Amino acid sequence: MKYVKPQKLKVLMILFFGTGSIGIIVGLSQPSQVSLFITFMGVINICLGGFIGWIFLTQEPHLRDKRKK
């Protein structure tokens, strides 16, 4: 997988967790058929935030080759 800058991964992780938590809260506050779908989409966003966090934690640091200077 291509190297992604850590700051970009942190921003993506925060956005996925934030929208997921808001989706779950809004979905559970109103009882209807549409709210179940909103809650489900919030859970998917939480899972995507976890996946981005896993990439952030397991990614090897990007080291420049000193011979190319």
Order of alpha helices (4+ residues) and beta strands (2+ residues): alpha-alpha
